[in-house]
Amino acid sequence: LTTTESNTTTILGPLTIIGRDLIEADANRKLDRGLYTIPSNEANVAVLRLNFSVAGEGVNITVIKLNRNAPSTVTAASDTHMLNVRLFNDTNSDGRFSSADTQIGPALNSSTSNVYSLTGFQYNVTATGVNTLFVVLNTSDVSWNPDVAFNFTLAANADIDSIGAVTATNITELFTTALTNTTRITQTG
């Protein structure tokens, strides 16, 4: 009698991240000198939607680093212009930020060298279903300046920590347009 055994193998696929600028996608946002706008002193502004997909095993994400930038033609937004930068899980899976969505991890009121390191959570990406996070912030009217603008980028593998849920192996991230266009913070939006 001969027995054949086979080991179970998990195929690790890359974690694909697709970002969508929610300010540009919002039909209610205005253009000011060629840039989309959000008002100062505004709460719960969804600025970026991150869609995650993976093939093979699930992935656990524990760190997302958002880089705040601005072109040299505008005044770069600082920590005094945006507060409460945080992540929300698209709990109801509708692709739109709403009160039904759940915050994950703590909110940040400051960055380090213009990088918001969002930690203190574990987001589980599955090979099936909707895996969406929203980047949400509040704007401040402190030090308001009509030329203040910003954009967020998430462009390097070091900006996300993702580990295979079963194998505990580091996963390679593939980015597709994970950024926001430059947005001006205006007095009235």
C-alpha positions, 0 to 999 in steps of 0.5 A: 500500500502506497500513500501520497501526501501533499503539503498545503501551499498558500499562494501569496499575491501582491496587495493591490491598492487603488486610490481615488481622490474624493474631493475631485469626485465630489460634484459639490466641490468648486474650482479655485484658480485651477484647484479643487477646494474644501472649506476651512473649519469643516469636519469629516472631509473625506479626501481619499478612498483606498481600495485594497485587493489581494489574491491568495491569502488575506492580508493584515495592514497595520500601518499606513503612512500618508505624505502631505505635499504641495506644489511650490506655486502654493502655500503648503498646508501645515498641521495647523490647517488640518486636524483629526486625520484618520481612517474609516472602514467602509463598513456598509460597503457602498463606496461612499463615506457616511456615518455608517462607516467605522473609524479604525485606529486613533486620529492624528492632529500632527504629522512628522515631517509632513507624514501622518503615520496611521497606526494602532489598528489591524485592517484585514483585507480578504480575497473576496468582498469589499476592502475599502478605507477612507482618509478623513480629516477636519480643516481648521480656520486657524491661520487661514490663508487663501493660498493654502493647499495640500495633496496626499500621496501613498506611493512607496512600499514603505508607506504600508505595512502588510503581512499575510494573515496565514503565513505572516510573510511580508506582502508586496504592495502595488499602487495605482494612483494612490494620491489626491490632487492638490486641493486648496483650503478656502474660507468658504469651500 
